[in-house]
Amino acid sequence: MTVWQQIADTAGAVLVFIGAAICLLGVVGMLRLPDVLSRSHAATKPQTLGLLLVLAGVALRLRGGMDVATLALIGFFQLLTGPVAAHLVARSAYRTGQIERCELLFDDLDAQLTEIQDAGPAQEPGRRPEDGREGGGEPGQEPGPAPGPSRS
């Protein structure tokens, strides 16, 4: 084992330890923070950074091409899915009223939801708003099968 391999192994162990410590801090934040948004933040940011540091440490230890490619894919999918999942959890918590809106500094979602509610219910495709029947023909005509070649 060369000196550079020992340095890479030591650096890998340090990165794994730091990544695990950051993940532990994220778990403590999830348990101690008061509301959904804070917990969502604590569940996403430290966990993603901690996992990336652990993956970098393991990559320094393994040093194989296929191993590093697999670890890179794990890191990519973690970066892709973690924040999106936290965003969806926070948005559903907002919509179900589990968030104190008076404590928010910015509330951009309120304006969007107000516009949607003011527009009224969406009209179903294929329905006429005046009588609720399926439409396409004349007002006095009953809907029937679509015109076309008959199959006999």
Steps between C-alpha positions, in 0.01 A plus 500: 500500500644832393495825690237644261270205559533548876421870462195417284382241753541745787322777308222254415458404865488867601236574234289203611522615862410863415213386276363273772524783754309736269230235448477461878454876538220484242325229702532706818353796313206289383428396856545840663361753251141615555322513163471315172705743293793500741493123525482471122806723474685292761403178324625611160803726510723330758400153382593579140832660592579224750427225249712671234791523742460133595491406132813706431677329790399155378610590146844599634522163672376279215665680205354258241342638184174310528477568874548874457246507214244324721567745784464791257160368391391468863607859563324624186170336590526625858548856372208452263242341729569631852419869448201420278351271765553762772337765279195280446470427873521871581248591232249240618547619859427854382188395312362299792546790742776352715716811456459827690469740208556804721853377577606483133723779372389446140180329395511468121277194499207691653465721192508197269240310701276808521507536120403136458212526750373824343489337156243251625476131429653383178260402226519135412597432141207387287234658727286800420483741794135599439339159546778269616439248220774355291522707193610530150166505318204736481328614824189285446691195380589207722864399495556183308787295368769678311441510125722274301511176308291227654658170583288207394 
